[in-house]
């Protein structure tokens, strides 16, 4: 097929549908496909990997199933909306389980804090560390609720396509003290260093430095309390599978092992894509669920970009990288929770090493995911499925992951064996590692960043690459690198924005 072919497809009734091409089948791309098909577009998704999901890909090895990236669902209504658009019920296809606790947090000295949405339980634990901070926790959560109402409910699905859009929210941003960092705002209410860590680590879940990212991201605390932290039976891959069933049920097409080489532009208007095979696919509109920097840097190489130039993209601040060790064990560890956060001996200093100095430190903090705590089907009988995730510098650092990956994995294994997974090194049944280099090479994430652009104040909302491209007409962006940002709720909300900025299908006919 070439661009000489028609942009419009013929339906059985003789009517025509405009064609929307979506690059990538991550949560953003799949959600965009559902929304565009519901609005009358013919949709084709092009995925360079052999299966859907993007960062939410599923690895299967030796009878174990591993969610590659996202592991929690915190705003189920966003998924329920997509199912409703298809006349189906989310709960019929995917079973969510509420986590209790949301996370078990283990400090380096062995102290434990079980973090949940139950305010009284949380305050009871806070009192064991610092009785005076229980009241401060209530005041912090009241502030988190205010931020949530503005940052998520009012603005999470609203496009920022002009400076005027940003100017309208400046008074709210000032009132919410958005100039403060997350850690700074937490410290305003909380004095105990342990509890400050408990209430400030959340930005790390979306690629942000708690000591520099805007305190708007404290909204995550109230978001979790409002809707809970859920895990899907069958893993997050079950949600991806469900979304694929929606897309295919609408008659849309997903092509795997299909890589886009560039977005085709005619007169500053996107008119389709060219694949690495040379095939050209015409389209009325193009939606990129690829990394935002990669979209501009690699897929539009010949377009004179006025804002997102190569220089600007290279000088932007990117989120941390991720080292993820996926492993299955020959035995089960029933005392380990579904979600455990193991904090290392340093907090601020380690985060500075990761984000500022871009230095791979000798110590680390880990997020340990054990989905078989809830769903034993993800491993062979009597076994457990895990992944251990360590925030590390992105590829702006000088770590040679080809030589360091196994050394780092062994260090993580020893630490886990000496702490909460006794005898681990003798119990490994299968093992797989992903490094920032893999994020760069396999997921085409610029600089190997785990969450695209870092969500600083000056790289949020209008300052982030827009959902409605500033560079090319007919091009739209979804995913972690555009508004509202990373994390499953943010990425799905980026597709929600398309309802406002993408014209109705009828306007093309």
C-alpha positions in Angstrom: 0.0 0.0 0.0 1.3 3.5 -0.8 0.1 7.0 0.0 -1.7 7.0 -3.3 -4.3 4.7 -1.7 -7.4 6.2 -0.2 -7.4 7.5 3.3 -10.9 6.3 3.8 -12.2 2.7 4.1 -15.4 1.4 2.7 -17.9 -0.1 5.2 -20.6 -2.6 4.5 -23.2 0.2 4.4 -21.3 2.1 1.8 -20.2 4.8 4.2 -16.6 5.7 4.7 -14.4 6.0 7.8 -11.3 8.0 8.2 -8.2 6.1 9.1 -6.3 6.6 12.4 -2.9 5.0 12.7 -1.5 4.5 16.2 2.2 3.9 16.8 2.6 1.5 19.8 0.3 -0.7 21.8 1.0 0.5 25.4 -1.8 1.5 27.7 -2.0 4.9 25.9 -2.2 3.4 22.4 -4.8 0.8 23.3 -6.9 3.3 25.2 -6.6 5.7 22.3 -7.7 3.0 19.9 -10.9 2.3 21.9 -11.8 5.9 22.1 -11.1 6.7 18.4 -13.0 3.6 17.1 -16.0 4.6 19.4 -16.0 8.0 17.6 -16.1 6.4 14.1 -12.5 6.0 13.1 -11.0 3.0 11.4 -8.0 2.2 13.6 -4.8 0.4 12.9 -2.2 -0.1 15.7 1.4 -0.8 14.7 3.5 -2.5 17.3 7.2 -3.3 16.8 7.3 -6.0 19.5 5.7 -9.4 19.1 2.9 -8.8 21.7 1.0 -5.8 23.1 1.6 -3.8 26.2 4.7 -1.7 25.6 6.1 -1.2 29.1 3.3 -3.5 30.3 4.5 -6.4 28.1 4.3 -9.9 29.6 7.3 -12.2 29.8 6.7 -15.9 30.0 9.5 -18.2 30.9 9.6 -21.8 32.3 6.0 -21.7 33.4 6.3 -18.3 35.1 4.6 -15.1 34.0 6.1 -11.7 34.6 4.5 -8.3 34.2 7.3 -6.3 32.7 6.4 -2.9 34.1 3.2 -1.6 35.7 1.9 -3.7 38.6 -0.9 -1.6 40.2 -4.2 -0.1 39.2 -5.2 3.0 41.2 -8.1 4.6 39.3 -10.2 1.7 38.0 -12.9 4.0 36.7 -10.6 5.0 33.8 -10.6 1.4 32.6 -14.3 0.9 33.3 -15.0 3.9 31.0 -13.2 2.2 28.1 -15.2 -1.0 28.6 -18.5 1.1 28.7 -17.6 2.7 25.4 -17.7 -0.8 23.9 -21.0 -1.8 25.6 -19.2 -4.2 28.0 -18.4 -4.4 31.7 -14.8 -4.3 32.9 -15.5 -6.7 35.8 -16.7 -9.3 33.3 -13.2 -9.5 31.8 -10.8 -8.5 34.6 -10.9 -9.2 38.3 -9.3 -6.6 40.5 -8.2 -7.3 44.1 -7.8 -4.5 46.6 -4.4 -4.7 48.3 -4.2 -4.6 52.1 -1.8 -3.2 52.8 -1.1 -1.2 49.7 2.6 -1.6 50.3 4.8 -3.0 53.1 7.7 -0.6 53.6 10.8 -2.0 55.1 13.5 0.3 56.3 17.2 -0.6 56.2 17.2 -1.1 60.0 14.4 -3.7 59.7 11.5 -1.5 60.9 8.3 -2.1 59.1 5.4 0.2 58.0 2.3 -1.2 56.4 0.9 1.7 54.2 -2.8 1.5 53.3 -5.9 3.7 52.7 -7.2 3.2 56.2 -6.4 6.5 58.0 -6.7 5.1 61.5 -4.4 2.1 60.7 -1.9 4.5 59.2 -2.0 6.9 62.2 -1.7 4.0 64.6 1.6 3.0 62.9 2.8 6.6 62.7 2.3 6.9 66.5 4.8 4.0 66.9 7.4 6.1 65.2 6.4 9.7 66.2 3.2 10.3 68.1 3.2 14.0 67.3 3.0 13.3 63.5 -0.4 11.6 63.6 -2.1 15.0 63.5 0.3 16.2 60.8 -0.7 13.2 58.7 -4.3 14.3 58.7 -3.3 17.8 57.6 -1.1 16.4 54.9 -3.9 14.3 53.5 -6.2 17.2 53.6 -3.7 19.1 51.4 -3.3 16.0 49.2 -7.1 16.0 48.6 -7.0 19.7 47.6 -4.2 19.0 45.1 -6.0 15.9 43.8 -9.2 17.9 43.1 -7.3 20.4 41.0 -4.4 18.3 39.5 -6.3 15.1 38.7 -10.1 15.7 38.7 -10.0 19.1 37.0 -6.9 19.0 34.9 -5.9 15.4 34.3 -8.0 15.1 31.1 -7.8 18.7 30.0 -5.4 19.6 27.1 -2.8 22.2 27.5 -2.4 23.4 23.9 -1.8 27.1 24.5 -0.1 29.4 27.0 -3.6 30.7 27.9 -4.5 27.2 29.2 -1.5 27.3 31.5 -2.2 30.9 32.6 -5.7 30.0 33.8 -4.3 27.5 36.3 -1.5 29.7 37.7 -3.6 31.0 40.6 -4.4 27.4 41.7 -0.8 26.4 41.3 0.3 29.3 43.6 -2.4 28.5 46.1 -1.4 24.8 46.2 2.3 25.8 46.6 3.3 24.0 43.5 6.8 25.6 43.8 7.5 23.3 46.7 8.8 19.8 46.2 6.9 16.7 47.3 9.5 16.1 50.1 9.3 19.8 51.2 5.6 19.8 51.4 5.6 16.5 53.4 8.2 18.0 55.7 5.9 20.9 56.4 3.5 18.5 58.2 5.7 15.6 59.3 8.9 15.8 61.4 9.9 12.1 61.7 12.5 11.1 59.0 10.9 7.6 58.6 7.4 8.9 58.0 8.7 11.6 55.7 10.0 8.7 53.5 6.7 6.9 53.7 4.8 9.9 52.5 7.2 11.1 49.8 8.4 8.1 47.8 5.4 8.1 45.5 6.9 10.3 42.8 9.5 7.6 42.2 6.6 5.5 40.9 6.2 7.9 38.0 9.9 8.8 37.4 10.1 11.9 39.7 12.7 13.0 42.3 10.8 13.6 45.5 13.2 16.4 46.4 12.7 18.4 43.1 9.4 17.3 41.6 6.5 19.7 42.1 4.3 18.9 45.1 1.3 18.5 42.7 2.4 14.9 42.7 1.3 14.6 46.4 -2.1 14.0 44.7 -1.1 10.3 44.4 -1.6 9.9 48.2 -5.2 10.9 48.1 -5.8 9.1 44.8 -4.7 5.9 46.4 -6.9 6.5 49.4 -10.0 7.4 47.3 -9.9 4.4 44.9 -7.4 2.0 46.6 -4.4 0.1 45.2 -5.5 -2.9 43.2 -3.9 -5.7 41.4 -5.4 -7.7 38.5 -5.8 -11.4 38.7 -3.6 -12.8 36.0 -1.3 -9.8 36.5 -1.4 -6.4 34.7 -1.1 -8.4 31.5 -4.7 -9.5 32.1 -5.7 -5.8 31.7 -3.7 -5.5 28.5 -5.4 -8.7 27.2 -8.8 -7.2 28.0 -8.0 -4.0 26.2 -6.8 -5.9 23.1 -10.2 -7.8 23.2 -12.0 -4.4 23.2 -9.9 -3.1 20.3 -10.4 -6.2 18.2 -14.1 -6.4 19.1 -14.5 -2.9 17.6 -13.0 -4.2 14.3 -9.7 -2.5 14.7 -6.4 -4.0 13.6 -3.2 -4.6 15.6 -0.1 -5.5 13.6 2.8 -6.9 15.6 6.5 -7.0 14.6 5.7 -3.9 12.6 8.1 -1.0 13.1 7.4 2.6 12.0 10.5 4.2 10.5 9.0 7.7 10.2 5.8 9.7 10.2 5.0 11.0 6.7 4.3 14.7 6.5 3.0 16.7 3.6 2.8 20.5 4.1 3.2 20.2 7.9 0.3 17.7 8.0 0.7 14.1 9.0 -0.6 11.9 6.2 0.5 8.4 7.3 3.6 6.4 8.3 6.4 4.5 6.6 7.5 1.2 8.0 11.0 -0.1 8.1 10.0 -2.5 5.4 9.3 0.5 3.1 5.5 0.0 3.2 3.6 3.2 3.5 0.3 3.4 5.3 -1.9 6.4 4.7 -4.0 7.9 7.5 -6.1 10.9 8.3 -4.6 11.2 11.7 -1.5 9.7 13.4 -1.3 9.0 17.2 2.1 8.3 18.6 2.3 6.1 21.8 6.0 5.9 21.2 8.2 7.8 23.6 7.6 11.6 23.1 11.3 12.3 22.5 11.7 9.4 20.1 8.6 10.6 18.2 10.1 13.9 17.5 13.8 12.9 17.4 13.5 9.7 15.3 10.1 9.7 13.6 10.1 13.3 12.3 13.8 13.7 11.3 13.1 15.8 8.2 10.6 18.2 9.8 11.8 21.6 10.9 10.7 21.5 14.5 10.1 24.9 16.1 9.8 23.8 19.7 11.0 20.2 20.2 14.3 20.5 18.4 17.0 17.9 18.8 18.9 20.3 21.0 15.9 20.9 23.3 15.2 17.2 23.6 18.8 16.4 24.4 18.9 19.2 27.1 15.6 18.2 28.7 15.6 16.4 32.1 14.6 12.8 31.9 13.3 10.4 34.5 15.5 7.8 36.2 16.4 4.5 34.6 15.2 1.2 35.9 17.0 -2.0 36.7 14.4 -4.8 36.9 15.2 -8.4 37.8 12.5 -10.9 37.0 12.9 -14.2 38.8 10.9 -17.3 39.7 11.7 -19.4 42.8 11.5 -23.1 43.4 9.7 -22.5 46.7 7.2 -20.0 48.0 7.8 -17.1 50.5 4.4 -16.8 52.1 5.5 -14.0 54.6 6.3 -11.6 51.7 3.5 -9.2 50.7 2.3 -8.5 47.2 4.1 -5.1 47.2 7.1 -4.5 49.3 9.3 -1.4 49.3 12.8 -1.9 50.7 14.4 1.4 51.5 18.2 1.5 51.6 20.5 3.2 54.2 20.4 6.5 52.3 17.3 8.3 51.0 18.1 11.8 49.8 21.7 11.0 49.0 20.8 7.9 46.9 18.2 9.9 45.0 20.8 12.6 44.3 23.1 10.0 42.9 20.4 8.7 40.6 18.9 12.0 39.4 21.7 14.6 39.8 25.0 12.9 39.6 23.9 10.0 37.3 26.1 7.7 39.3 25.3 4.0 40.0 25.7 3.8 43.8 26.9 0.9 45.9 23.6 0.9 47.8 20.0 0.8 46.5 16.4 0.8 47.3 14.0 -1.8 45.8 10.4 -2.3 44.9 9.7 -6.1 45.3 6.7 -7.4 43.5 5.3 -10.8 44.4 2.0 -11.2 42.5 1.7 -14.9 43.5 0.8 -13.6 47.0 -2.6 -12.9 45.4 -2.6 -15.1 42.3 -0.7 -18.4 42.5 -1.5 -19.2 38.8 1.4 -16.9 37.7 3.9 -19.5 38.7 4.1 -23.3 38.7 2.6 -25.0 41.7 4.6 -24.4 44.9 6.6 -21.6 43.3 6.6 -17.8 43.4 6.9 -15.1 40.7 8.9 -12.0 41.6 10.4 -8.9 40.2 12.8 -6.6 42.0 13.0 -3.1 40.6 15.8 -0.7 41.5 15.7 3.0 40.4 19.1 3.8 38.8 20.5 6.6 36.6 19.4 6.8 33.0 21.9 6.6 30.2 23.2 10.1 30.7 25.3 8.3 33.3 28.4 6.3 32.4 27.3 2.9 33.6 28.2 0.1 31.1 25.2 -2.1 31.6 26.6 -4.8 29.4 29.3 -5.5 31.9 27.4 -4.4 35.1 24.0 -6.1 34.8 25.0 -9.4 36.2 27.2 -7.9 39.0 24.2 -5.6 40.0 21.8 -8.5 39.8 24.0 -10.7 42.1 24.2 -7.8 44.6 20.4 -7.5 44.6 20.1 -11.3 45.1 22.5 -11.3 48.0 20.6 -8.4 49.7 17.3 -10.1 49.3 18.7 -13.4 50.5 20.1 -11.7 53.6 16.8 -9.9 54.3 13.3 -11.1 53.4 14.0 -14.0 50.9 16.2 -16.3 52.9 18.2 -18.8 50.8 17.1 -17.0 47.6 20.3 -17.6 45.7 19.8 -21.4 45.9 16.1 -21.2 44.9 16.2 -19.4 41.5 14.2 -21.4 38.9 14.3 -18.8 36.1 15.8 -15.3 35.7 15.6 -12.3 33.3 17.1 -8.8 33.6 16.1 -5.5 32.1 18.4 -2.4 32.3 18.2 1.2 31.1 20.0 0.0 28.0 17.1 -2.4 27.3 14.6 0.4 27.7 16.6 2.4 25.2 17.0 -0.5 22.7 13.9 -2.5 23.1 11.3 0.1 24.1 13.0 3.1 22.2 12.8 5.1 25.4 15.1 8.1 25.0 18.2 7.9 27.2 16.8 4.6 28.6 14.5 6.7 30.9 11.9 4.5 32.6 9.1 7.2 32.5 10.1 9.6 29.7 10.6 13.3 30.6 11.1 13.9 34.3 7.9 15.5 35.8 9.4 18.7 37.1 7.2 21.8 37.3 8.8 23.2 34.1 8.2 19.9 32.3 4.5 19.5 33.2 1.2 20.5 31.7 1.8 23.2 29.0 5.6 22.7 29.3 5.4 19.0 28.4 5.0 17.8 24.7 1.4 18.5 23.9 -1.2 15.9 23.2 -2.0 17.9 20.1 1.4 18.2 18.4 2.9 21.6 18.2 5.0 20.6 15.2 2.7 18.8 12.8 -1.0 19.0 12.2 -2.9 15.7 12.4 -0.4 14.3 14.9 -1.3 13.5 18.5 0.7 12.1 21.4 -0.4 9.8 24.2 1.7 8.0 26.8 4.1 8.9 29.6 5.9 11.7 27.8 2.9 13.9 27.2 0.3 15.5 29.5 -0.7 14.5 32.1 2.4 12.2 32.6 3.5 8.7 33.6 1.8 6.0 35.6 -1.2 4.0 34.4 -3.8 6.7 35.4 -1.8 9.4 33.6 -1.2 7.4 30.5 -4.9 6.3 30.2 -5.9 9.9 30.8 -3.6 11.1 28.0 -5.9 9.1 25.6 -8.9 10.7 27.3 -7.6 14.1 26.2 -8.0 13.0 22.6 -11.7 13.3 23.0 -11.2 17.1 23.2 -8.4 17.6 20.6 -9.1 15.1 17.9 -11.9 16.1 15.5 -14.9 13.9 15.1 -14.6 11.3 12.4 -17.4 13.0 10.5 -15.3 16.0 9.9 -13.0 14.0 7.5 -15.8 12.6 5.4 
